[in-house]
């Protein structure tokens, strides 16, 4: 990601199905996200389940969860801050 951006990002929005990633790939993905986030930035992760919450809590200081029924399948919205 850092190779594609010329500056830091305020927000990264991801719909990558992280529950299907190995622990190693998930950690590498989010370390990359954290490298490109500006101080005070956040990562918005869209998921169909709560299975990834414990893993995200290990990688981010703060993880808040929202929920929407406005999607065909109800969706969880993780707001993660380093």
FISEFI-119955 format. One line per field, with one value per residue: residue number from 1; x, y, z of N, C-alpha, C, O in turn. Coordinates in steps of 0.1 Angstrom, whole numbers, plus 2048, in hexadecimal, padded with zeros to 3 digits. Atoms other than C-alpha are relative to their C-alpha. Last residue first. Layout:
# FISEFI-119955
seq NUM,...
n.east X,...
n.north Y,...
n.up Z,...
ca.east X,...
ca.north Y,...
ca.up Z,...
c.east X,...
c.north Y,...
c.up Z,...
o.east X,...
o.north Y,...
o.up Z,...
This chain:
# FISEFI-119955
seq 82,81,80,79,78,77,76,75,74,73,72,71,70,69,68,67,66,65,64,63,62,61,60,59,58,57,56,55,54,53,52,51,50,49,48,47,46,45,44,43,42,41,40,39,38,37,36,35,34,33,32,31,30,29,28,27,26,25,24,23,22,21,20,19,18,17,16,15,14,13,12,11,10,9,8,7,6,5,4,3,2,1
n.east 7F3,7F6,7F3,7F9,7F6,7F7,7F9,7F1,7FD,7FD,808,7F9,802,809,80A,808,80D,808,80E,809,80F,803,803,7F8,7F2,7FD,7FE,7F4,7F5,7FE,7F3,7F5,7F8,801,80D,800,80E,800,80E,804,806,808,80E,803,7FB,809,804,7F5,7FB,80A,7FF,7F4,803,80A,7F8,7F6,808,804,7F4,7FC,7F8,7F1,7FA,802,7F5,806,7F9,80A,7FD,80C,7FF,809,808,80E,807,801,7F5,804,80A,7FA,7F7,808
n.north 804,7F5,803,7F3,7FE,7F6,7FA,7FF,7F6,808,80C,808,7FA,809,7FB,80A,7FB,808,7FE,806,7FF,7FB,7F2,7F8,802,7FA,7F2,7FE,802,7F6,7F9,809,7FB,806,806,80F,806,80D,805,80A,80D,806,7FD,800,7F4,7F7,7F6,7F8,7F7,7F6,7F7,7F9,7F5,7F6,7F9,7F7,7F6,7F7,7F9,7F6,805,7FE,80B,80C,803,80A,80D,80A,80E,808,80B,80C,7FE,800,807,7F9,7F6,7F3,7F9,7FE,7F4,7F4
n.up 7FB,7FE,7F9,801,7F6,804,7F5,800,7F5,7F4,803,809,80D,807,809,807,804,80A,7FD,80A,7FF,7F2,7FF,809,7FE,7F3,802,807,7F7,7F6,801,7FE,7F5,7F3,7FE,7FF,802,806,800,80A,7FC,80B,7FE,7F2,7FA,7F9,809,805,7F5,7FE,80C,7FE,7F7,806,80A,7F9,7FA,80A,805,7F6,7F5,801,808,7F9,7F7,7F7,802,800,805,800,80A,7FE,7F4,801,7F6,7F3,7FF,7FB,808,80D,7FF,800
ca.east 7DC,7B7,79E,779,769,748,734,71D,6F9,6F8,6E7,6F6,6E1,6DF,6FD,713,72E,74C,768,78C,7A6,7CB,7CD,7DE,7D3,7B0,7AE,7B4,799,780,786,769,74F,73F,737,754,75C,77D,780,7A4,7AC,7C1,7CC,7F0,7EF,7E9,801,816,7F7,7E8,808,808,7E4,7EB,80A,7F6,7DA,7F2,803,7E2,7D6,7BC,798,78B,79B,782,791,776,78E,78C,7AC,7A7,7BD,7D7,7FC,80C,819,804,809,82A,81C,800
ca.north 817,81E,805,80C,7EA,7EA,7CB,7C3,7B6,7A2,7B7,7D6,7F1,7DB,7EC,7E5,7F8,7EB,7FF,7F3,807,800,7EB,7CA,7B4,7C3,7BA,796,795,7A6,790,778,793,78C,79A,7B1,7D5,7E4,809,812,831,851,864,865,85F,83B,82C,817,80C,7FD,7EA,7DC,7D3,7BE,7AD,7A4,795,782,773,76A,759,76B,75E,774,791,792,7B2,7CD,7E8,80E,820,842,861,855,85E,86B,85F,83F,821,814,818,800
ca.up 8A1,89C,88F,886,87F,86B,86E,851,84D,82C,810,822,833,852,860,87E,891,8A3,8B4,8B4,8C6,8CC,8AC,8A4,8C1,8C0,89B,8A3,8BE,8A6,888,88F,893,871,84F,84E,844,851,856,85F,872,871,890,884,85E,854,83A,852,865,845,83D,861,85B,83C,84C,86B,855,840,85F,870,851,83D,839,856,845,828,819,81B,824,829,832,842,848,82F,82E,80E,7EC,7EC,7D7,7E6,809,800
c.east 803,80D,809,80D,807,80A,80A,804,810,804,802,7F7,808,7FD,7F8,7F6,7F9,7F3,7F8,7F1,7F9,7F1,7FD,7FE,809,80F,804,803,80E,80C,802,80E,80C,809,7FE,7F2,801,7F1,801,7F2,7FE,7FA,7F7,7F2,7FD,807,7F6,7FB,80B,805,7F6,802,80C,7FE,7F7,808,809,7F8,7FC,80C,804,806,80F,805,7FE,80B,7FA,807,7F4,802,7F3,804,7F8,7F9,7F1,7F8,7FF,80C,7FC,7F6,806,809
c.north 806,7FA,80B,7FE,80D,802,809,807,800,80A,7F5,7F3,7F8,805,7F5,807,7F5,807,7F9,802,7FA,801,804,80F,809,7FE,807,80E,802,7FD,809,806,7F8,807,7F9,7FC,7F1,7FB,7F3,7FC,7F7,7F3,7FA,804,7FF,80C,80A,80C,808,80A,80C,80A,808,80C,80B,808,80A,80C,80A,808,80B,7F8,801,7F4,7F3,7FB,7F6,7F2,7F7,7F3,7F8,7F6,7F4,803,801,7F6,807,809,80E,807,803,80D
c.up 80E,806,800,808,7FD,80C,7FB,80D,802,80A,80B,7FD,7F5,7F2,7FA,7F7,7F8,7FE,7F5,804,7F5,803,80E,801,7F7,804,80D,7FE,7F9,809,80B,801,802,80A,80D,802,800,800,7F9,802,7F4,805,7F6,802,80F,806,807,7F7,7FB,80A,801,7F4,804,809,7F9,7F6,807,806,7F5,7FB,809,80B,7FF,7F8,808,80A,80A,7FE,801,7F9,802,7F6,803,80D,7FE,809,80D,802,804,7F6,7F3,800
o.east 80E,80C,80C,80C,80B,806,811,7FE,816,80C,7F8,7EF,807,7F5,7FC,7F1,7FF,7EC,7FC,7ED,7FC,7ED,7F8,806,814,815,80C,80E,817,814,80E,816,814,810,7F3,7E9,809,7EB,804,7EE,7FE,7FD,7EB,7ED,7F4,812,7F3,801,80D,804,7F9,807,80B,800,7FC,809,807,7F9,800,80C,804,801,815,808,808,810,7F8,800,7ED,807,7EF,806,7F6,7FE,7EC,7F3,809,817,7F8,7FA,80A,806
o.north 803,7F3,812,7FE,810,808,806,810,7F5,813,7F0,7F0,7FC,7FF,7EB,812,7EB,80A,7F8,7FC,7FB,7FD,7FB,817,80C,806,811,813,807,806,80F,801,7FA,810,7F4,803,7EB,7FA,7F2,7F8,7FC,7EE,7FB,80E,7F8,80B,814,816,814,816,817,815,814,818,816,814,817,817,815,814,817,7F7,7F8,7E9,7ED,7F0,7FA,7E9,7F7,7F2,7F4,7F9,7F0,7FF,80B,7EC,80E,805,816,80D,80F,816
o.up 813,810,7F5,815,7F2,816,7F1,812,801,808,810,806,7E9,7EB,7F7,7FA,7F5,808,7EA,80E,7E9,80D,816,7FC,7FB,80B,80D,7FF,7FF,80C,80D,808,80C,807,810,807,7F9,80B,7EE,80D,7E8,810,7F7,7FD,813,80C,801,7F7,7FF,808,7FE,7F6,807,804,7F7,7F8,806,801,7F5,7FD,806,816,7FA,7FE,80C,808,816,7FA,80B,7EE,80D,7EA,80F,818,7F8,805,811,806,7FB,7EC,7F0,7F9
